[in-house]
Amino acid sequence: MANIVFTSRNRLGTRRRQLRRQRRLKLVRVIWQVLAVGGISGGVFWGISQPIWLIKEAEQVEIKGNQLLSQHNIRSHLPLSYPQSVWQIQPSAIQQALIDNAPISEAIVIRQVFPPRLTIEVTEREPVAIAQPPIGTTTPGTEAIVGWLDAEGSWMPLSSYTELEQTGQLPNLRVIGNFEMYRPHWQQMYSDLSRSPVDIHEIDWQNPANIILMTEIGEVHIGSYSTHFWEQLQVIDRMRKLPEQVDVSQVDYIDLRNPNSPLVLMISDQSSLSEASFSK
């Protein structure tokens, strides 16, 4: 009986020593793993912080595809601080910053590791019109906020294209009115305008119930914007011979609210002429 007890105690002691040894080995492995990860992380951090990977100045950022905006203008919107490791730069963050803060509709950012460079290909929002708020809506001490419109209906502040003002290459078209009122219709309206041979230099949208176009043949009232707009432009195109048959200085305006029955209202005697009288 005593031998059995002695043997059990020996086995129990041996088992305990084995468990302690296993715990020590496991602890050693954990320590080595921590040291290895820390060493790798430190090595990576040290490596990416070396001067060979650094974007040190704005000239290492190349801008492509810009026609209206200067490289300096685009670089000013980049969320970069110099020097910065090329590995720490997030292309998606740069892309979003340019789309949100600059008149750019698309940006592709390419990182080059050696030599460290950034290449950014941009698609600019081309201004096609000057957007002016309704006349007389400003209060003392405030200024009317004038901006640019692109073909898709995106509004941009005037400061976006200071180069255009300096060179005088401004859009010929001006839109007056509440931007939010005509924004839903602008893309289709401008698409029709760009296809029409009629020269229109101003759209007065201050009264949505009676939109006024300033055209090469004079002032044209079209009523509210509708699916008949393209048809109204076609009527204006047919009436371009009006100055040859009528003294346009005596024309008050052209009423195209009903494109099937256009009228020319005269100033002198408030008389009107139908399209048939001058379209021959």
Secondary structure, DSSP 8 states (H G I E B T S, - for coil): -HHHHHHHHHHHHHHHHHHHHHHHHHHHHHHHHHHHHHHHHHHHHHHHTSGGGEE-SGGGEEEES-SSS-HHHHHTT----SSEETTT--HHHHHHHHHHHSSEEEEEEEEETTTTEEEEEEEE--EEEEEE--TT---TT-----EEEETT--EEEGGGGHHHHHHT---S-EEES-HHHHHHHHHHHHHHHHH--S-EEEEE-SSTTSEEEEETTEEEEEES--TTHHHHHHHHHHTTTHHHHS-GGGEEEEE-SSTTS-EEEESSS--EEEGGGT--
